[in-house]
Amino acid sequence: MKIIRTSTIPLSLNVLLKGQLKFLNEFYDIVGISSEGELLEEVKQREGIKTIKVNMERGISPLKDMASLYKLYKILKTEKPVIVHSITPKAGLLTMLSGKMAGVPIRIHTFTGLIFPTRKGAVQKLLIGMDKLLCSAATHIYPEGEGVKNDLIKYKITSKYLKVIGNGNVNGIDLEYFSSNQISEAQKELLKKELHIKNEDFVFVFVGRLVGDKGINELVKAFSLLNKENNSQDRFKLLLVGPLEQDLDPLPEDILNEIKNNPDIIDVGFQKDVRPYFAISDVLAFPSYREGFPNVVMQAGAMGLPSIVSDINGCNEIIVEGENGVIVPVKNSEKLSQAMKRMKSDTNYYQKLKMNARPMIESRYEQSKVWNAILSEYKKLIKEKDYRV
């Protein structure tokens, strides 16, 4: 039996579903569909699956969307999968519509995050309309976490049954890979030297896209406030790991200038392997506006780092206040700065959070548990569905 997994850009298949497609390919004929790019070829080689290129615009582009929809329809008619399963918003809309048109019997979409709660006016209405259309064409809807599920219900996006698989998250965490033991002391010292980080520095790390929606504006302001109010001998560094996306969600000039000119802010850009940067850091600072179920918070926890996160979906499910991290209000630089300050000033508090960080990830999000839960769901749906009709 054939199952097709789709995402708007290949980065999602490559990173969000790393290893899972290879695992599922042992039981079904798995095909991956996404926009073209080197990462799609990497998925093909690493996961050992067939991949097909269908370019999909992340933004709203009616003519290009129609072309992508038709191409997906033709592929699905040819491939004849029993299940088509999408992640990411645009791939979800186009896959569910084309899947229904092509008569794919089981059409699954996983909501890994919702955009519309952070938007207003006509834009919000449009995004809600698109998600409602997506859900109407899908046969099964899976929110990535309880927070996403609650928002889908709150905004009346669909009346269909909503199920969170396991404890949430689409792929779980590879605890062997994301382990502080994987990074040697020599590697850490070399990287610190390269980035001009001293052993006495207390390092906050952010991993993700450097865009407004990820809370970068508030993080930079909070860090600047922290340094400004620092009357002690404490030394702080802010390590930014991720690509700058000025075309999609531009940062204002004052924030860009602060990142560029503040000697205590270190911007290393996109890094394929983020583990060394976790390994030389003390705390993850992740004040995002919206998430489904952020992998980076789980990765940091697995590497033994406590996290400061905003009170949003996913983040407030992974982090338990005062146990493995701190939860602060969204878009609040002052509260964020206060939380950052306490991490350094209250040693006993910090050590408690650090001690709990990895065990709390191990107990809930170990990767094989997530993969087997997804496999069980596929088997159940196929058994229940008379897809020959």
N, C-alpha and C positions, 0 to 999 in steps of 0.2 A: 504494500500500500504506500502511496506517495503522499507526503506532507510538505507543503510549501510554507516557508517562513519569509516574511517580507519586512523591510524597514526602508525609510526614506533615503537615508545615506548609509554607505557601507560601514562607517564607523560604529553604528549601532549593532549591526550583526557581528562585527569584529570584536568589539569590546563588551557590550552588554550580554552577548550570548556566547562568549568565549568558552569552548569546550563542550557546551551543551549540545550543539548541533552534531558533533562527532559522536557523542553518547547516544543521541536519539537515532542516528544513522545506523546503529547496530540493530535497531528494531524496525525501522521504516526507511523508505527511500526519501531522504531529505533533500530539498532543493531550496537554495537561498536566492531571493530576488532583492535587488537594491540598485541605486544609481551607480554608474560606472566609477571606477577608481582603483588605485593600487590595492586599497584595503579589501576590496571585493575579491581580488585575485588571491590575497593572503588568506581570506576566509576559505576559499576553495581548496587551497593547498593544505592549510593547517587542519581543517575540519574533515577533509576528504569527501566533500559533497559537490554536487553540481551547482553552479551559480549562473544566474541570468541577469543581464544588465537592462534595467528599465529606469531611465532618468526621471526623477520626480523632484519638482520644485518644493522647497521648504515653505516658501511664502505663497501668497495667493496669486495664481497666474492661470486664469480660466482656459486660455487656448492651449497652453502647455499641459495643463491638468487633463484636458480632454484627450490629448494625444497619448498621455501616459495611461489613462483609463482604457483606451482602445487597445493599446499594446498589451496591457495586463490581461484584458479579456481574451485576446487571441492566444496568449501563452497558457492561460488556464484552460481554455477549450482544448488545446493541444496536449497539455501535460496530464489533465484529468486527475487532479489530486482528490483525496477523500477529505483532507483538511487543508484549509489555508489559514494561517495564523500570522497576524500583523502586530507590530509595535511601532510606535511613533505616530504623530497625528496625521500627516498627509498620506503616508503609506496605509494607515488604517482606513481612511476614507476611500481612497482609490481601490484598495484591495477588497474591502467589503462590498463596494458597489460592483466591481468587475466580477467578484466571486459569485454574487447573486445572479448577475447577468449570465455567467457561464454555467450556472447550475452546480456549483461546488456545494456538496451537502452539509459540510460542517465549516462554518465561517467564524473564526475566533479573533477577537481583538483584545489585547492587553493594554489597558490605560496605564502607562508608566508615569504619567503626570498630566495635569490639566492646566491649560494656558488661560482659559476664560476667567477664572476667579480673580486674576490680577489685572484684568482689563475692564474698561468701562464703556458705556454708551453703545454706539452702533457696532464698534469692533467686537465688543463682548457678545452682542446679539448674533452677529455673524458667526463667531466661533461656536457659540452654543448651538446654533442651527446646523453647523457642519457636524458636530459631535452627535446630535440627535439623528441626523441622516445616516451617519456611520453606524450607530446602534440599531437603527431600523433595518439595515441591510445585513447586520451580523446575526448569527444564531446564538452565540455565546459571548458574554462580556466578563472579563476578568480584571478587576482593579488590582493594581500592584500592592496596595496596602489598604488598611481600614480608613485612613484619611481620604484617599481618593474615592473609595466606595461611598463614604458619607457625603462628599461633594457631588457625586453623580446623583445621589438621592435628593440632596438639598435643592439642586438646580433642576430637578425633574428631567434629566437627560434621557432616561429610559425607564420603562416599567419592567424590563426583563430582569431575571434573577441575576444577582451579582455575587460572585464568589471570589474570595481571596484564597489563593493556593498557599498552603502551609502557613508560615508566619509572615508572608509577603516577600517581595523582591522577585525579579524575573530569573535570576541565575545563581543566587547564593554567593558564597565566598569561598575561594580556594585557600584554605587555612595553611596548607603547606607552602604555597607560593607567597601569600601575604603573611610573612612571619619575620620578625626582627632577626631571627637566626640566619636568614638568607643573605643578610648584608654584613660583611666582615668589618671589624674595627678599622682595618687598613683602608677599606673603601670609604668608610665614614670620614676618617681623618683627611683623606685625599679630597673628598668633595667639600668638606668644610674649608680646607685651605684654598680651594679653587674659588669658593664663594665668599671668602674673607669672613667666615664665621668663627668666632673664638669659642673655646670650651665653656666659658662662663656666660655666653649669650643664651638667653631664653628665646626659643624660636617658635613662632606661630607659623603654620603652613596653611595655605589655601590651595586646593587642587580642583581645577575645573576651568570652564571658559571664563575669560575676563570680560564679563558683560554686566550691565546693570541688574538684570534679573537674578544674578547670582549673589547680589549684595556687595559687589566690589566697592561701590561708592561709599557705603557705610563702613566697610572694613578698613578702607584706607583712612577715612576720617577718624574712626575709632583708634586706629594705631597711632595716628598723628597726635591725637588727644592723649593717649597713653604716654607717649614719649614726652609730650609737653608738660604733663603733670608729674612726671617721674622725678622725685627729689632725692631718690636713693642712688646707690651705686649700681643698681640693676641695669643690665643691658638687654634690650629687646631687638629682635629682628623679625621681619615679616617676609616670608618666602612665598612667592606667587608662582604656581606651576600650572600653566595652561595657555592656550592660544588667545590672542586678542582678536575679537570679532567686531570690528568697528562698522562693518557693513550691515550687520543684523541688529545690534543693540549697542550703539556707540557710547563710550564713556566720555564725560565732559572734559574739557581741556584742563581744568584745575586738578582733576584726579589723575589724568595722564601725566601732567607735569610733576605731581607729587610722587608718582611711581618712578618717574625717570630721574628726579633730582634728589629724592630722599636717600641718603647713603645706607639707611637701615632697612629699606625695602629692596628686596632682591627679586627681580623678574627673570625667570629662566625660560619662559615660553613653554610650548608643548613638549612633553617628555613621554616617550613611549613606555618607559619603565619608571613609575613614580615611587617605587619602594625605597630607593636610596634617599629620597627627599623626606619621606616619612621618618626614615631611620635617624636623620640628623635633626629632627624637629621634636618639640615637646608637646604641642597641642595643635589639633586641627581647628581652624576658625572657618566656619561655613555658614554665613548669614544669608542664605539664599531666600528669594521671595516665594519660590514654588518648586516643588519636587514631587515625584511619584514615590520613589523609594531609593534614595541616593546611594549608589555604590561606594562613593568616596568615603562616606561616614563609616560604612562597614569595613572598608579597607584600612582606614586609619585605626579603627578599633582592633582589628586583627593584628596590626603592627604594634599594638600596645599604647596607642595614643588616646587620651580623653579628647572629647570634642566640645566646642561651643557652637551650637546650632540655633537657627531661628525656629520659632514655634509654628512649624508648617507640617503638612503631610509628610510622612516618611521619617523625617528627622526626629519628630517627637514620638515616633514608634521605636526607633533604634536606640535613641538616647533616653535614659531615665534620669530625670533631674536629681543631681546630687549623688548618683550612683556611678555612672560611667561618663558623665559630662554635664553640661549646663545648657539650659534652654532659655533664649532671650527673645524679646518681642521683635517682630519683623520691622525692618527699616528704623532701628533705634541704635544709633551710633554710641550714645552715652551708656546705655545698658551693656552694649557689647564691650565697650572699653572697660567698664567696671568688672565684667566677668573675666576679661583678659588680665587685668591687674591682679585679681584674686588668685588666679592660677599660679602666679609667681610669689605673691606675698604670703599665702596660706599653704605652707608646705604639707601639713598633714592632710588637708583637704585635697590637694593635688595628688598626693601619693595614693589616697583612697580611690580616686577616680581612675588613676593610671592602673592600679592593681586590678580593678574590675573590668577594664576596657576589653581585653581579649576574651576572657571567660564568658562575658555576656554576648559576644558575637558567636563564639563556639557553640553555645547552647541553643541558639535560635536559627542560625543562618548557614550552617555547614552545607557546602555545595551539593554533595551527593543526595542529601535529603530533599533539596529543591528539585533537582533533576528527576528523581524518582517520583516525586509528587506530580510533576508535569507529565511524565510518562504514564502514570496511573490515570491521570485525567484524560489523556488521549485514548487510552484503551477503553475507558468507561464510555466516552462519547461515541467511539466507533461501534461498540457493542450495542449501545442504545439506539443508534441511528440506522434506519433501514435506508442506506444510501443508494440502493439499487433503484429506488423509485424515481 
